[in-house]
């Protein structure tokens, strides 16, 4: 059986696929991934990957802002 790719690879792969045409299914996948984060470092890496992609595509800033709103609502809270 093939091993599941590391979370960072899955996040990057899905962020790279994100377009206006496929926003709903890809955003749903990204929400599922963020819900399964287990450490603050994993959340930081996840956020950085989304941010990095967003700043390289300013034309789609509204789409990434919408994605971030979805992710913020579902991301784990690691504050003590």
C-alpha positions in Angstrom: 0.0 0.0 0.0 1.1 3.5 -0.7 1.9 5.7 2.3 -0.1 8.8 2.9 1.9 11.9 1.9 3.0 14.1 4.8 0.5 16.8 5.9 2.6 19.6 4.5 2.6 18.0 1.1 -1.2 17.6 1.2 -1.7 21.2 2.2 0.6 22.5 -0.5 -0.9 20.3 -3.1 -4.4 21.5 -2.4 -3.4 25.2 -2.0 -1.8 24.9 -5.4 -4.9 23.4 -7.0 -7.2 26.1 -5.5 -9.1 28.1 -8.2 -12.4 30.0 -8.3 -13.9 27.1 -10.2 -13.0 24.4 -7.7 -13.1 26.5 -4.5 -15.8 24.6 -2.7 -14.3 21.0 -2.9 -10.7 22.1 -2.4 -11.7 24.4 0.6 -13.6 21.5 2.1 -10.4 19.4 1.9 -8.3 22.1 3.4 -10.8 22.5 6.2 -10.6 18.8 6.9 -6.8 19.0 7.0 -6.8 22.0 9.4 -9.2 20.2 11.7 -6.7 17.4 12.1 -3.7 19.5 13.1 -2.2 18.4 16.5 0.5 21.0 17.2 1.1 24.7 17.1 4.0 24.2 14.8 1.8 22.3 12.3 -0.7 25.1 12.4 2.0 27.7 11.8 3.4 25.7 8.8 -0.1 25.3 7.4 -0.9 29.0 7.8 2.4 30.0 6.2 1.7 27.8 3.1 -1.7 29.5 2.6 -0.2 33.0 3.2 2.7 32.4 0.9 0.4 31.3 -1.9 -1.9 34.2 -1.3 0.8 36.9 -1.5 2.0 35.4 -4.8 -1.5 35.7 -6.3 -2.8 39.1 -5.2 -5.4 39.0 -8.0 -7.1 36.3 -5.9 -6.8 37.9 -2.5 -10.5 37.7 -2.0 -10.5 34.0 -2.6 -7.7 33.4 -0.1 -9.4 35.7 2.4 -12.6 33.6 2.1 -10.5 30.5 2.6 -8.8 32.0 5.7 -12.2 32.8 7.2 -13.3 29.2 6.8 -10.0 27.9 8.2 -10.0 30.2 11.2 -13.5 29.0 12.2 -12.3 25.4 12.2 -8.6 25.5 13.2 -7.7 24.0 16.6 -7.0 26.5 19.4 -3.6 25.8 20.9 -3.8 28.8 23.3 -3.4 27.7 26.9 
